[in-house]
Amino acid sequence: MDNVLNTYIYEIKKGTKPLALVTVLSDKTEGCIEKIRKSQLSYCVQKNGNKSNIFFGNIHCVEIIQGFLHKDLSKLNPAEDFILGILLGYSRIEQCKRYLNKLNLHPIG
């Protein structure tokens, strides 16, 4: 997990990624948060049973994500799901297709 976390921190600091998500076992959460804090990045945590979703990166992106954390990620509405995917750097075209599918408006082509 350290390699993934370090890579994401590097990408965020270099400006190639605005937001990242790591999912860790709850006992690893504090160690990850400490590393994120030392990197002076914003973050928020969503507890999910014995795991935690840690979102971190640009403060504005984290503020948007904080509005979603009151529900399970699988329960996001189509717009929230689209925004999250875009902020995490997923393919814009694939996110558009996913959004249209969630609205039952199947993409052309």
Gaussian input, Z-matrix of N, CA and C with variables (Angstrom, degrees):
# hf/3-21g

backbone

0 1
 N
 C     1     B1
 C     2     B2     1     A1
 N     3     B3     2     A2     1     D1
 C     4     B4     3     A3     2     D2
 C     5     B5     4     A4     3     D3
 N     6     B6     5     A5     4     D4
 C     7     B7     6     A6     5     D5
 C     8     B8     7     A7     6     D6
 N     9     B9     8     A8     7     D7
 C    10    B10     9     A9     8     D8
 C    11    B11    10    A10     9     D9
 N    12    B12    11    A11    10    D10
 C    13    B13    12    A12    11    D11
 C    14    B14    13    A13    12    D12
 N    15    B15    14    A14    13    D13
 C    16    B16    15    A15    14    D14
 C    17    B17    16    A16    15    D15
 N    18    B18    17    A17    16    D16
 C    19    B19    18    A18    17    D17
 C    20    B20    19    A19    18    D18
 N    21    B21    20    A20    19    D19
 C    22    B22    21    A21    20    D20
 C    23    B23    22    A22    21    D21
 N    24    B24    23    A23    22    D22
 C    25    B25    24    A24    23    D23
 C    26    B26    25    A25    24    D24
 N    27    B27    26    A26    25    D25
 C    28    B28    27    A27    26    D26
 C    29    B29    28    A28    27    D27
 N    30    B30    29    A29    28    D28
 C    31    B31    30    A30    29    D29
 C    32    B32    31    A31    30    D30
 N    33    B33    32    A32    31    D31
 C    34    B34    33    A33    32    D32
 C    35    B35    34    A34    33    D33
 N    36    B36    35    A35    34    D34
 C    37    B37    36    A36    35    D35
 C    38    B38    37    A37    36    D36
 N    39    B39    38    A38    37    D37
 C    40    B40    39    A39    38    D38
 C    41    B41    40    A40    39    D39
 N    42    B42    41    A41    40    D40
 C    43    B43    42    A42    41    D41
 C    44    B44    43    A43    42    D42
 N    45    B45    44    A44    43    D43
 C    46    B46    45    A45    44    D44
 C    47    B47    46    A46    45    D45
 N    48    B48    47    A47    46    D46
 C    49    B49    48    A48    47    D47
 C    50    B50    49    A49    48    D48
 N    51    B51    50    A50    49    D49
 C    52    B52    51    A51    50    D50
 C    53    B53    52    A52    51    D51
 N    54    B54    53    A53    52    D52
 C    55    B55    54    A54    53    D53
 C    56    B56    55    A55    54    D54
 N    57    B57    56    A56    55    D55
 C    58    B58    57    A57    56    D56
 C    59    B59    58    A58    57    D57
 N    60    B60    59    A59    58    D58
 C    61    B61    60    A60    59    D59
 C    62    B62    61    A61    60    D60
 N    63    B63    62    A62    61    D61
 C    64    B64    63    A63    62    D62
 C    65    B65    64    A64    63    D63
 N    66    B66    65    A65    64    D64
 C    67    B67    66    A66    65    D65
 C    68    B68    67    A67    66    D66
 N    69    B69    68    A68    67    D67
 C    70    B70    69    A69    68    D68
 C    71    B71    70    A70    69    D69
 N    72    B72    71    A71    70    D70
 C    73    B73    72    A72    71    D71
 C    74    B74    73    A73    72    D72
 N    75    B75    74    A74    73    D73
 C    76    B76    75    A75    74    D74
 C    77    B77    76    A76    75    D75
 N    78    B78    77    A77    76    D76
 C    79    B79    78    A78    77    D77
 C    80    B80    79    A79    78    D78
 N    81    B81    80    A80    79    D79
 C    82    B82    81    A81    80    D80
 C    83    B83    82    A82    81    D81
 N    84    B84    83    A83    82    D82
 C    85    B85    84    A84    83    D83
 C    86    B86    85    A85    84    D84
 N    87    B87    86    A86    85    D85
 C    88    B88    87    A87    86    D86
 C    89    B89    88    A88    87    D87
 N    90    B90    89    A89    88    D88
 C    91    B91    90    A90    89    D89
 C    92    B92    91    A91    90    D90
 N    93    B93    92    A92    91    D91
 C    94    B94    93    A93    92    D92
 C    95    B95    94    A94    93    D93
 N    96    B96    95    A95    94    D94
 C    97    B97    96    A96    95    D95
 C    98    B98    97    A97    96    D96
 N    99    B99    98    A98    97    D97
 C   100   B100    99    A99    98    D98
 C   101   B101   100   A100    99    D99
 N   102   B102   101   A101   100   D100
 C   103   B103   102   A102   101   D101
 C   104   B104   103   A103   102   D102
 N   105   B105   104   A104   103   D103
 C   106   B106   105   A105   104   D104
 C   107   B107   106   A106   105   D105
 N   108   B108   107   A107   106   D106
 C   109   B109   108   A108   107   D107
 C   110   B110   109   A109   108   D108
 N   111   B111   110   A110   109   D109
 C   112   B112   111   A111   110   D110
 C   113   B113   112   A112   111   D111
 N   114   B114   113   A113   112   D112
 C   115   B115   114   A114   113   D113
 C   116   B116   115   A115   114   D114
 N   117   B117   116   A116   115   D115
 C   118   B118   117   A117   116   D116
 C   119   B119   118   A118   117   D117
 N   120   B120   119   A119   118   D118
 C   121   B121   120   A120   119   D119
 C   122   B122   121   A121   120   D120
 N   123   B123   122   A122   121   D121
 C   124   B124   123   A123   122   D122
 C   125   B125   124   A124   123   D123
 N   126   B126   125   A125   124   D124
 C   127   B127   126   A126   125   D125
 C   128   B128   127   A127   126   D126
 N   129   B129   128   A128   127   D127
 C   130   B130   129   A129   128   D128
 C   131   B131   130   A130   129   D129
 N   132   B132   131   A131   130   D130
 C   133   B133   132   A132   131   D131
 C   134   B134   133   A133   132   D132
 N   135   B135   134   A134   133   D133
 C   136   B136   135   A135   134   D134
 C   137   B137   136   A136   135   D135
 N   138   B138   137   A137   136   D136
 C   139   B139   138   A138   137   D137
 C   140   B140   139   A139   138   D138
 N   141   B141   140   A140   139   D139
 C   142   B142   141   A141   140   D140
 C   143   B143   142   A142   141   D141
 N   144   B144   143   A143   142   D142
 C   145   B145   144   A144   143   D143
 C   146   B146   145   A145   144   D144
 N   147   B147   146   A146   145   D145
 C   148   B148   147   A147   146   D146
 C   149   B149   148   A148   147   D147
 N   150   B150   149   A149   148   D148
 C   151   B151   150   A150   149   D149
 C   152   B152   151   A151   150   D150
 N   153   B153   152   A152   151   D151
 C   154   B154   153   A153   152   D152
 C   155   B155   154   A154   153   D153
 N   156   B156   155   A155   154   D154
 C   157   B157   156   A156   155   D155
 C   158   B158   157   A157   156   D156
 N   159   B159   158   A158   157   D157
 C   160   B160   159   A159   158   D158
 C   161   B161   160   A160   159   D159
 N   162   B162   161   A161   160   D160
 C   163   B163   162   A162   161   D161
 C   164   B164   163   A163   162   D162
 N   165   B165   164   A164   163   D163
 C   166   B166   165   A165   164   D164
 C   167   B167   166   A166   165   D165
 N   168   B168   167   A167   166   D166
 C   169   B169   168   A168   167   D167
 C   170   B170   169   A169   168   D168
 N   171   B171   170   A170   169   D169
 C   172   B172   171   A171   170   D170
 C   173   B173   172   A172   171   D171
 N   174   B174   173   A173   172   D172
 C   175   B175   174   A174   173   D173
 C   176   B176   175   A175   174   D174
 N   177   B177   176   A176   175   D175
 C   178   B178   177   A177   176   D176
 C   179   B179   178   A178   177   D177
 N   180   B180   179   A179   178   D178
 C   181   B181   180   A180   179   D179
 C   182   B182   181   A181   180   D180
 N   183   B183   182   A182   181   D181
 C   184   B184   183   A183   182   D182
 C   185   B185   184   A184   183   D183
 N   186   B186   185   A185   184   D184
 C   187   B187   186   A186   185   D185
 C   188   B188   187   A187   186   D186
 N   189   B189   188   A188   187   D187
 C   190   B190   189   A189   188   D188
 C   191   B191   190   A190   189   D189
 N   192   B192   191   A191   190   D190
 C   193   B193   192   A192   191   D191
 C   194   B194   193   A193   192   D192
 N   195   B195   194   A194   193   D193
 C   196   B196   195   A195   194   D194
 C   197   B197   196   A196   195   D195
 N   198   B198   197   A197   196   D196
 C   199   B199   198   A198   197   D197
 C   200   B200   199   A199   198   D198
 N   201   B201   200   A200   199   D199
 C   202   B202   201   A201   200   D200
 C   203   B203   202   A202   201   D201
 N   204   B204   203   A203   202   D202
 C   205   B205   204   A204   203   D203
 C   206   B206   205   A205   204   D204
 N   207   B207   206   A206   205   D205
 C   208   B208   207   A207   206   D206
 C   209   B209   208   A208   207   D207
 N   210   B210   209   A209   208   D208
 C   211   B211   210   A210   209   D209
 C   212   B212   211   A211   210   D210
 N   213   B213   212   A212   211   D211
 C   214   B214   213   A213   212   D212
 C   215   B215   214   A214   213   D213
 N   216   B216   215   A215   214   D214
 C   217   B217   216   A216   215   D215
 C   218   B218   217   A217   216   D216
 N   219   B219   218   A218   217   D217
 C   220   B220   219   A219   218   D218
 C   221   B221   220   A220   219   D219
 N   222   B222   221   A221   220   D220
 C   223   B223   222   A222   221   D221
 C   224   B224   223   A223   222   D222
 N   225   B225   224   A224   223   D223
 C   226   B226   225   A225   224   D224
 C   227   B227   226   A226   225   D225
 N   228   B228   227   A227   226   D226
 C   229   B229   228   A228   227   D227
 C   230   B230   229   A229   228   D228
 N   231   B231   230   A230   229   D229
 C   232   B232   231   A231   230   D230
 C   233   B233   232   A232   231   D231
 N   234   B234   233   A233   232   D232
 C   235   B235   234   A234   233   D233
 C   236   B236   235   A235   234   D234
 N   237   B237   236   A236   235   D235
 C   238   B238   237   A237   236   D236
 C   239   B239   238   A238   237   D237
 N   240   B240   239   A239   238   D238
 C   241   B241   240   A240   239   D239
 C   242   B242   241   A241   240   D240
 N   243   B243   242   A242   241   D241
 C   244   B244   243   A243   242   D242
 C   245   B245   244   A244   243   D243
 N   246   B246   245   A245   244   D244
 C   247   B247   246   A246   245   D245
 C   248   B248   247   A247   246   D246
 N   249   B249   248   A248   247   D247
 C   250   B250   249   A249   248   D248
 C   251   B251   250   A250   249   D249
 N   252   B252   251   A251   250   D250
 C   253   B253   252   A252   251   D251
 C   254   B254   253   A253   252   D252
 N   255   B255   254   A254   253   D253
 C   256   B256   255   A255   254   D254
 C   257   B257   256   A256   255   D255
 N   258   B258   257   A257   256   D256
 C   259   B259   258   A258   257   D257
 C   260   B260   259   A259   258   D258
 N   261   B261   260   A260   259   D259
 C   262   B262   261   A261   260   D260
 C   263   B263   262   A262   261   D261
 N   264   B264   263   A263   262   D262
 C   265   B265   264   A264   263   D263
 C   266   B266   265   A265   264   D264
 N   267   B267   266   A266   265   D265
 C   268   B268   267   A267   266   D266
 C   269   B269   268   A268   267   D267
 N   270   B270   269   A269   268   D268
 C   271   B271   270   A270   269   D269
 C   272   B272   271   A271   270   D270
 N   273   B273   272   A272   271   D271
 C   274   B274   273   A273   272   D272
 C   275   B275   274   A274   273   D273
 N   276   B276   275   A275   274   D274
 C   277   B277   276   A276   275   D275
 C   278   B278   277   A277   276   D276
 N   279   B279   278   A278   277   D277
 C   280   B280   279   A279   278   D278
 C   281   B281   280   A280   279   D279
 N   282   B282   281   A281   280   D280
 C   283   B283   282   A282   281   D281
 C   284   B284   283   A283   282   D282
 N   285   B285   284   A284   283   D283
 C   286   B286   285   A285   284   D284
 C   287   B287   286   A286   285   D285
 N   288   B288   287   A287   286   D286
 C   289   B289   288   A288   287   D287
 C   290   B290   289   A289   288   D288
 N   291   B291   290   A290   289   D289
 C   292   B292   291   A291   290   D290
 C   293   B293   292   A292   291   D291
 N   294   B294   293   A293   292   D292
 C   295   B295   294   A294   293   D293
 C   296   B296   295   A295   294   D294
 N   297   B297   296   A296   295   D295
 C   298   B298   297   A297   296   D296
 C   299   B299   298   A298   297   D297
 N   300   B300   299   A299   298   D298
 C   301   B301   300   A300   299   D299
 C   302   B302   301   A301   300   D300
 N   303   B303   302   A302   301   D301
 C   304   B304   303   A303   302   D302
 C   305   B305   304   A304   303   D303
 N   306   B306   305   A305   304   D304
 C   307   B307   306   A306   305   D305
 C   308   B308   307   A307   306   D306
 N   309   B309   308   A308   307   D307
 C   310   B310   309   A309   308   D308
 C   311   B311   310   A310   309   D309
 N   312   B312   311   A311   310   D310
 C   313   B313   312   A312   311   D311
 C   314   B314   313   A313   312   D312
 N   315   B315   314   A314   313   D313
 C   316   B316   315   A315   314   D314
 C   317   B317   316   A316   315   D315
 N   318   B318   317   A317   316   D316
 C   319   B319   318   A318   317   D317
 C   320   B320   319   A319   318   D318
 N   321   B321   320   A320   319   D319
 C   322   B322   321   A321   320   D320
 C   323   B323   322   A322   321   D321
 N   324   B324   323   A323   322   D322
 C   325   B325   324   A324   323   D323
 C   326   B326   325   A325   324   D324

   B1=1.4575
   B2=1.5237
   B3=1.3299
   B4=1.4643
   B5=1.5216
   B6=1.3370
   B7=1.4713
   B8=1.5175
   B9=1.3278
   B10=1.4656
   B11=1.5241
   B12=1.3098
   B13=1.4631
   B14=1.5289
   B15=1.3396
   B16=1.4683
   B17=1.5274
   B18=1.3105
   B19=1.4662
   B20=1.5207
   B21=1.3312
   B22=1.4626
   B23=1.5326
   B24=1.3059
   B25=1.4645
   B26=1.5300
   B27=1.3236
   B28=1.4622
   B29=1.5310
   B30=1.3409
   B31=1.4629
   B32=1.5257
   B33=1.3212
   B34=1.4678
   B35=1.5283
   B36=1.3091
   B37=1.4702
   B38=1.5321
   B39=1.3242
   B40=1.4618
   B41=1.5276
   B42=1.3397
   B43=1.4534
   B44=1.5162
   B45=1.3217
   B46=1.4670
   B47=1.5212
   B48=1.3140
   B49=1.4641
   B50=1.5308
   B51=1.3380
   B52=1.4634
   B53=1.5312
   B54=1.3354
   B55=1.4625
   B56=1.5188
   B57=1.3211
   B58=1.4596
   B59=1.5198
   B60=1.3225
   B61=1.4600
   B62=1.5116
   B63=1.3238
   B64=1.4548
   B65=1.5181
   B66=1.3100
   B67=1.4620
   B68=1.5182
   B69=1.3234
   B70=1.4579
   B71=1.5269
   B72=1.3309
   B73=1.4565
   B74=1.5229
   B75=1.3152
   B76=1.4662
   B77=1.5223
   B78=1.3321
   B79=1.4705
   B80=1.5384
   B81=1.3083
   B82=1.4715
   B83=1.5279
   B84=1.3386
   B85=1.4633
   B86=1.5238
   B87=1.3179
   B88=1.4718
   B89=1.5157
   B90=1.3296
   B91=1.4629
   B92=1.5191
   B93=1.3222
   B94=1.4695
   B95=1.5198
   B96=1.3261
   B97=1.4680
   B98=1.5266
   B99=1.3185
   B100=1.4654
   B101=1.5276
   B102=1.3216
   B103=1.4674
   B104=1.5327
   B105=1.3293
   B106=1.4686
   B107=1.5293
   B108=1.3292
   B109=1.4753
   B110=1.5225
   B111=1.3340
   B112=1.4697
   B113=1.5280
   B114=1.3137
   B115=1.4677
   B116=1.5214
   B117=1.3319
   B118=1.4653
   B119=1.5182
   B120=1.3313
   B121=1.4603
   B122=1.5166
   B123=1.3120
   B124=1.4598
   B125=1.5261
   B126=1.3119
   B127=1.4602
   B128=1.5219
   B129=1.3094
   B130=1.4572
   B131=1.5235
   B132=1.3196
   B133=1.4576
   B134=1.5161
   B135=1.3144
   B136=1.4631
   B137=1.5271
   B138=1.3308
   B139=1.4679
   B140=1.5214
   B141=1.3227
   B142=1.4551
   B143=1.5270
   B144=1.3307
   B145=1.4586
   B146=1.5205
   B147=1.3407
   B148=1.4633
   B149=1.5262
   B150=1.3341
   B151=1.4599
   B152=1.5203
   B153=1.3139
   B154=1.4613
   B155=1.5168
   B156=1.3237
   B157=1.4559
   B158=1.5179
   B159=1.3184
   B160=1.4593
   B161=1.5299
   B162=1.3186
   B163=1.4557
   B164=1.5203
   B165=1.3303
   B166=1.4608
   B167=1.5192
   B168=1.3351
   B169=1.4522
   B170=1.5130
   B171=1.3128
   B172=1.4554
   B173=1.5358
   B174=1.3111
   B175=1.4636
   B176=1.5315
   B177=1.3252
   B178=1.4635
   B179=1.5247
   B180=1.3162
   B181=1.4665
   B182=1.5239
   B183=1.3156
   B184=1.4689
   B185=1.5254
   B186=1.3249
   B187=1.4692
   B188=1.5256
   B189=1.3194
   B190=1.4675
   B191=1.5243
   B192=1.3203
   B193=1.4650
   B194=1.5241
   B195=1.3109
   B196=1.4668
   B197=1.5259
   B198=1.3115
   B199=1.4574
   B200=1.5233
   B201=1.3317
   B202=1.4620
   B203=1.5259
   B204=1.3111
   B205=1.4602
   B206=1.5253
   B207=1.2992
   B208=1.4583
   B209=1.5220
   B210=1.3406
   B211=1.4559
   B212=1.5194
   B213=1.3126
   B214=1.4542
   B215=1.5287
   B216=1.3119
   B217=1.4623
   B218=1.5254
   B219=1.3196
   B220=1.4701
   B221=1.5307
   B222=1.3211
   B223=1.4683
   B224=1.5227
   B225=1.3332
   B226=1.4627
   B227=1.5190
   B228=1.3230
   B229=1.4643
   B230=1.5351
   B231=1.3310
   B232=1.4717
   B233=1.5329
   B234=1.3171
   B235=1.4659
   B236=1.5289
   B237=1.3301
   B238=1.4644
   B239=1.5255
   B240=1.3218
   B241=1.4590
   B242=1.5257
   B243=1.3237
   B244=1.4620
   B245=1.5299
   B246=1.3185
   B247=1.4645
   B248=1.5260
   B249=1.3261
   B250=1.4563
   B251=1.5265
   B252=1.3197
   B253=1.4602
   B254=1.5200
   B255=1.3198
   B256=1.4658
   B257=1.5298
   B258=1.3377
   B259=1.4672
   B260=1.5194
   B261=1.3370
   B262=1.4586
   B263=1.5255
   B264=1.3231
   B265=1.4557
   B266=1.5099
   B267=1.3233
   B268=1.4633
   B269=1.5247
   B270=1.2965
   B271=1.4561
   B272=1.5294
   B273=1.3221
   B274=1.4691
   B275=1.5243
   B276=1.3169
   B277=1.4657
   B278=1.5257
   B279=1.3234
   B280=1.4698
   B281=1.5277
   B282=1.3308
   B283=1.4620
   B284=1.5272
   B285=1.3224
   B286=1.4691
   B287=1.5233
   B288=1.3299
   B289=1.4674
   B290=1.5292
   B291=1.3332
   B292=1.4678
   B293=1.5344
   B294=1.3337
   B295=1.4632
   B296=1.5314
   B297=1.3267
   B298=1.4667
   B299=1.5298
   B300=1.3176
   B301=1.4625
   B302=1.5348
   B303=1.3381
   B304=1.4762
   B305=1.5283
   B306=1.3334
   B307=1.4765
   B308=1.5118
   B309=1.3382
   B310=1.4680
   B311=1.5247
   B312=1.3271
   B313=1.4611
   B314=1.5121
   B315=1.3070
   B316=1.4516
   B317=1.5212
   B318=1.3284
   B319=1.4595
   B320=1.5332
   B321=1.3081
   B322=1.4617
   B323=1.5143
   B324=1.3157
   B325=1.4622
   B326=1.4706
   A1=111.29
   A2=116.71
   A3=119.32
   A4=112.01
   A5=116.88
   A6=119.42
   A7=111.40
   A8=116.87
   A9=120.99
   A10=109.67
   A11=116.79
   A12=121.69
   A13=110.43
   A14=116.89
   A15=120.68
   A16=111.44
   A17=116.88
   A18=120.90
   A19=110.75
   A20=116.98
   A21=120.65
   A22=111.25
   A23=116.94
   A24=120.39
   A25=109.77
   A26=116.77
   A27=121.43
   A28=110.56
   A29=116.84
   A30=120.78
   A31=111.76
   A32=116.99
   A33=120.45
   A34=110.08
   A35=116.71
   A36=120.94
   A37=111.55
   A38=117.64
   A39=122.01
   A40=112.30
   A41=117.32
   A42=120.78
   A43=115.10
   A44=117.49
   A45=119.65
   A46=112.64
   A47=116.52
   A48=121.84
   A49=107.56
   A50=118.25
   A51=118.86
   A52=113.88
   A53=116.15
   A54=120.64
   A55=108.69
   A56=116.02
   A57=121.19
   A58=109.22
   A59=114.70
   A60=122.76
   A61=108.34
   A62=116.17
   A63=121.72
   A64=107.74
   A65=115.73
   A66=121.67
   A67=106.96
   A68=115.64
   A69=121.03
   A70=109.99
   A71=115.06
   A72=119.32
   A73=107.94
   A74=115.79
   A75=120.84
   A76=113.31
   A77=117.85
   A78=119.45
   A79=112.62
   A80=118.12
   A81=122.56
   A82=112.42
   A83=117.09
   A84=121.76
   A85=112.78
   A86=117.42
   A87=120.40
   A88=112.41
   A89=117.77
   A90=120.77
   A91=111.57
   A92=116.01
   A93=120.45
   A94=110.74
   A95=116.32
   A96=120.42
   A97=110.88
   A98=116.78
   A99=120.28
   A100=110.71
   A101=116.85
   A102=121.09
   A103=110.69
   A104=116.63
   A105=121.24
   A106=110.37
   A107=116.37
   A108=120.52
   A109=111.00
   A110=116.72
   A111=121.00
   A112=111.09
   A113=116.52
   A114=121.37
   A115=112.07
   A116=116.18
   A117=123.78
   A118=112.37
   A119=115.66
   A120=121.86
   A121=109.41
   A122=115.82
   A123=120.99
   A124=108.60
   A125=116.07
   A126=120.01
   A127=110.57
   A128=115.19
   A129=121.64
   A130=107.38
   A131=116.02
   A132=121.79
   A133=110.10
   A134=114.87
   A135=121.59
   A136=107.01
   A137=116.50
   A138=121.25
   A139=109.08
   A140=115.31
   A141=120.85
   A142=108.13
   A143=115.82
   A144=120.15
   A145=110.42
   A146=116.69
   A147=120.34
   A148=112.46
   A149=116.45
   A150=122.13
   A151=110.27
   A152=114.54
   A153=121.13
   A154=109.33
   A155=116.44
   A156=122.46
   A157=106.53
   A158=116.23
   A159=120.69
   A160=107.62
   A161=115.62
   A162=122.54
   A163=106.87
   A164=117.84
   A165=119.50
   A166=110.61
   A167=114.08
   A168=120.14
   A169=111.90
   A170=115.84
   A171=123.11
   A172=110.20
   A173=116.59
   A174=121.65
   A175=112.49
   A176=117.72
   A177=120.56
   A178=110.87
   A179=116.50
   A180=120.79
   A181=110.57
   A182=116.67
   A183=120.87
   A184=110.22
   A185=117.45
   A186=120.70
   A187=110.76
   A188=117.37
   A189=120.29
   A190=110.26
   A191=116.72
   A192=121.70
   A193=111.07
   A194=118.29
   A195=120.90
   A196=111.25
   A197=117.41
   A198=120.67
   A199=113.54
   A200=117.26
   A201=122.06
   A202=112.85
   A203=118.08
   A204=121.12
   A205=115.39
   A206=117.31
   A207=119.42
   A208=111.96
   A209=117.20
   A210=120.11
   A211=110.71
   A212=115.07
   A213=122.07
   A214=109.30
   A215=117.47
   A216=120.92
   A217=112.41
   A218=117.29
   A219=120.20
   A220=111.66
   A221=116.98
   A222=122.08
   A223=113.23
   A224=117.31
   A225=119.59
   A226=110.11
   A227=116.05
   A228=118.73
   A229=108.03
   A230=118.35
   A231=120.04
   A232=114.23
   A233=117.62
   A234=120.00
   A235=110.97
   A236=117.25
   A237=120.71
   A238=110.98
   A239=116.27
   A240=121.58
   A241=110.36
   A242=116.86
   A243=122.13
   A244=110.63
   A245=116.39
   A246=120.99
   A247=110.39
   A248=117.01
   A249=120.59
   A250=110.49
   A251=117.18
   A252=120.86
   A253=112.58
   A254=116.43
   A255=120.83
   A256=110.46
   A257=117.12
   A258=120.37
   A259=112.27
   A260=116.86
   A261=120.03
   A262=112.53
   A263=116.32
   A264=120.24
   A265=115.10
   A266=117.24
   A267=119.91
   A268=109.14
   A269=116.97
   A270=122.71
   A271=110.46
   A272=116.18
   A273=120.20
   A274=111.21
   A275=116.48
   A276=120.27
   A277=109.80
   A278=117.11
   A279=120.14
   A280=111.14
   A281=117.26
   A282=120.20
   A283=110.66
   A284=117.23
   A285=120.48
   A286=110.15
   A287=117.17
   A288=120.93
   A289=110.45
   A290=116.38
   A291=121.01
   A292=110.80
   A293=115.75
   A294=121.50
   A295=110.71
   A296=116.19
   A297=120.49
   A298=111.05
   A299=117.33
   A300=121.12
   A301=111.67
   A302=116.38
   A303=119.98
   A304=110.93
   A305=116.22
   A306=120.85
   A307=111.30
   A308=116.11
   A309=122.42
   A310=111.70
   A311=116.36
   A312=123.22
   A313=105.87
   A314=116.77
   A315=120.14
   A316=111.08
   A317=115.72
   A318=119.11
   A319=111.85
   A320=114.67
   A321=121.01
   A322=107.85
   A323=116.65
   A324=121.15
   A325=116.69
   D1=-32.64
   D2=-179.07
   D3=-59.76
   D4=-39.95
   D5=179.91
   D6=-63.92
   D7=-42.59
   D8=179.08
   D9=-64.32
   D10=-47.48
   D11=-179.86
   D12=-59.95
   D13=-45.55
   D14=179.40
   D15=-62.78
   D16=-40.27
   D17=178.73
   D18=-63.45
   D19=-45.96
   D20=178.93
   D21=-62.73
   D22=-43.44
   D23=178.65
   D24=-60.02
   D25=-44.26
   D26=178.69
   D27=-59.94
   D28=-47.61
   D29=-178.49
   D30=-63.42
   D31=-39.95
   D32=178.63
   D33=-66.01
   D34=-44.84
   D35=-179.79
   D36=-63.22
   D37=-34.06
   D38=179.60
   D39=-81.91
   D40=-10.28
   D41=177.30
   D42=86.67
   D43=11.36
   D44=179.41
   D45=-89.76
   D46=-10.66
   D47=-179.27
   D48=-143.61
   D49=125.18
   D50=-178.38
   D51=-83.78
   D52=-24.71
   D53=-173.08
   D54=-151.27
   D55=146.27
   D56=176.37
   D57=-134.53
   D58=159.94
   D59=177.61
   D60=-135.09
   D61=127.72
   D62=168.95
   D63=-123.73
   D64=142.84
   D65=174.90
   D66=-113.50
   D67=124.03
   D68=-176.12
   D69=-132.42
   D70=158.59
   D71=171.90
   D72=-64.07
   D73=147.39
   D74=-173.98
   D75=-54.17
   D76=-34.13
   D77=-178.38
   D78=-72.24
   D79=-11.21
   D80=177.70
   D81=-98.43
   D82=-8.41
   D83=-174.05
   D84=-57.94
   D85=-50.21
   D86=-175.55
   D87=-63.05
   D88=-38.08
   D89=178.04
   D90=-63.04
   D91=-41.82
   D92=178.10
   D93=-65.73
   D94=-44.55
   D95=-179.77
   D96=-61.30
   D97=-39.93
   D98=179.24
   D99=-60.79
   D100=-43.28
   D101=179.02
   D102=-64.74
   D103=-39.98
   D104=178.67
   D105=-65.93
   D106=-43.04
   D107=177.71
   D108=-60.40
   D109=-44.93
   D110=179.93
   D111=-61.13
   D112=-27.69
   D113=178.11
   D114=-84.31
   D115=-0.29
   D116=178.68
   D117=58.89
   D118=42.73
   D119=176.02
   D120=-108.05
   D121=152.84
   D122=175.29
   D123=-79.79
   D124=154.53
   D125=179.87
   D126=-156.03
   D127=162.72
   D128=169.11
   D129=-148.57
   D130=155.91
   D131=-173.86
   D132=-124.32
   D133=136.57
   D134=173.99
   D135=-118.31
   D136=115.18
   D137=177.78
   D138=-78.14
   D139=139.66
   D140=-179.68
   D141=-145.30
   D142=85.46
   D143=-176.96
   D144=65.77
   D145=-124.09
   D146=-179.53
   D147=-92.41
   D148=14.13
   D149=178.96
   D150=-125.79
   D151=162.55
   D152=176.14
   D153=-132.57
   D154=135.94
   D155=169.50
   D156=-93.40
   D157=122.27
   D158=178.73
   D159=-112.62
   D160=114.57
   D161=175.78
   D162=-98.55
   D163=134.77
   D164=179.79
   D165=-152.68
   D166=154.24
   D167=179.98
   D168=148.44
   D169=-139.85
   D170=-179.41
   D171=-61.15
   D172=135.47
   D173=-175.34
   D174=-57.28
   D175=-38.68
   D176=-178.33
   D177=-67.69
   D178=-39.12
   D179=177.85
   D180=-66.15
   D181=-42.46
   D182=179.57
   D183=-63.62
   D184=-39.25
   D185=178.21
   D186=-60.90
   D187=-40.07
   D188=177.76
   D189=-63.41
   D190=-45.97
   D191=-178.05
   D192=-63.60
   D193=-35.15
   D194=179.59
   D195=-57.27
   D196=-29.09
   D197=177.13
   D198=-69.75
   D199=-16.77
   D200=-178.85
   D201=-95.67
   D202=-15.60
   D203=-166.86
   D204=-73.01
   D205=-4.66
   D206=178.70
   D207=-76.63
   D208=-6.30
   D209=179.37
   D210=-136.68
   D211=159.98
   D212=177.64
   D213=-61.00
   D214=144.46
   D215=-178.14
   D216=-60.29
   D217=-28.95
   D218=178.79
   D219=-72.15
   D220=-11.37
   D221=-179.00
   D222=-102.19
   D223=8.22
   D224=179.13
   D225=-64.58
   D226=143.11
   D227=175.58
   D228=-73.34
   D229=167.53
   D230=-176.02
   D231=-55.30
   D232=-40.27
   D233=-179.21
   D234=-67.56
   D235=-43.80
   D236=178.55
   D237=-62.57
   D238=-43.29
   D239=178.79
   D240=-60.79
   D241=-42.36
   D242=178.74
   D243=-62.51
   D244=-48.88
   D245=-178.87
   D246=-60.63
   D247=-45.91
   D248=-179.68
   D249=-59.50
   D250=-47.36
   D251=-179.93
   D252=-60.11
   D253=-43.49
   D254=179.15
   D255=-63.70
   D256=-46.30
   D257=-179.28
   D258=-63.76
   D259=-31.84
   D260=178.80
   D261=-80.64
   D262=-4.20
   D263=174.89
   D264=88.86
   D265=16.70
   D266=177.60
   D267=-69.24
   D268=160.44
   D269=-179.49
   D270=-52.58
   D271=125.85
   D272=179.79
   D273=-62.74
   D274=-39.69
   D275=-179.64
   D276=-65.25
   D277=-45.83
   D278=179.43
   D279=-64.42
   D280=-36.83
   D281=177.29
   D282=-65.99
   D283=-37.72
   D284=176.70
   D285=-63.38
   D286=-44.91
   D287=177.97
   D288=-61.30
   D289=-44.98
   D290=179.89
   D291=-60.42
   D292=-44.14
   D293=179.32
   D294=-60.14
   D295=-48.72
   D296=179.14
   D297=-60.87
   D298=-41.84
   D299=178.11
   D300=-62.71
   D301=-41.12
   D302=179.78
   D303=-66.06
   D304=-26.78
   D305=176.92
   D306=-88.48
   D307=1.22
   D308=-175.08
   D309=61.28
   D310=29.13
   D311=172.96
   D312=-112.67
   D313=90.75
   D314=-172.36
   D315=-67.47
   D316=134.48
   D317=-177.98
   D318=-62.56
   D319=150.49
   D320=177.01
   D321=-78.85
   D322=132.76
   D323=175.67
   D324=81.33

